[in-house]
């Protein structure tokens, strides 16, 4: 794509993600799209502790700077989340302020802050300097509408089981469709406070950005747009997997784990089209021993080949001898190049925890899903995958919350070969087209990014002439 060099007035955007893999990837991709619109400088500010943990940080022209969250040597198991969030806010506000001041004094001032609303205090810091500020949400519009309802008292927690839950712009929901921090009220109080506090000061934000696209969440978008200036700018996969307009944009470039790339791709190259079940639960979710065992039994007994990502910290839960006993049909790795895997023709379905990135990646690459949501927003994403987007099936769980091997197997079979699965496979092709269309030239997300650039450059221009 032609880079519009110098087309704007030198806006300098400071991007402040929440320090998790699934939060950094989308905002980094958004930053790359800002850069190609021309004349904009982007600096990515990550916490020192996160930066130290990352094994790859290749962000091209995007400069990386660090600020302290008070935990520069990392978060230890014995540390409490409450203490961490408090320190992140207290120390983070101070160190982010210092970073902005440093740029001012160097004659390289920041004009706009794009912040992850899990760090709602970053909006206060930005407004203290009178900067343009945009919240960049890494969970869906649907999920955030639910958090907004809770924050404003429009949805009373704890939720009474059995009631149908109505949230504007969303289909009717049951308690199990809600994000776990809401449905399992009291289990993660610190995180519920974090996700609802995204809306505590949101009216001060100039714009709300979402990693989604208009056709994916049209009703949700229509409702939100009545309250704020909302722009969908996704899906934020590297351009090579969508419109191919951003030169050199082939991967996310910021990784916590090293993928077994060659092993996975060589193994997939030996498989027939649509014959492999790809299984992964993302970077955080931990399966209980019983769930791990059911899944392992299912994969061992299924007729399909499988590629299963079991992170190092989860490996000890695998049944003994599993890897050896399934060598003929399975490959187990600790991390894989997921985008390359999902776009490989051998992959016929994705057994996923339904994290938003994985969901959008699968949808954009046309791979039907079998949802095994574990917690956080994954439960709501799974509802959308099955009932709203028709992109997959959610596995039924028993009274203990476990998806038994027969249920997982039935969903895999249906999605890969069944009659209902036929509609799902057709929808998958359709969503792949729509995702590409959204980010391609003139698509809804592309236009929204243009509008956002105009907003920040206009503000920059006003600062220059006053
Ligand atoms: N991912 C990957 N290799 C793996 C598993 C996951 O590169 O083996 C990437 C995946 O492509 C996605 C991210 O890690 O971009 C996981 O984000 P998601 O929102 O799906 O889940 P989270 O890790 O935040 O729970």
Boltz pocket constraint, residues with backbone or C-beta under 6 A from the ligand:
constraints:
  - pocket:
      binder: B
      contacts: [[A, 21], [A, 22], [A, 23], [A, 25], [A, 259], [A, 280], [A, 281], [A, 282], [A, 283], [A, 284], [A, 285], [A, 309], [A, 334], [A, 335], [A, 336], [A, 337], [A, 338], [A, 339], [A, 354], [A, 355], [A, 356], [A, 357], [A, 358], [A, 359], [A, 361]]
      max_distance: 6.0
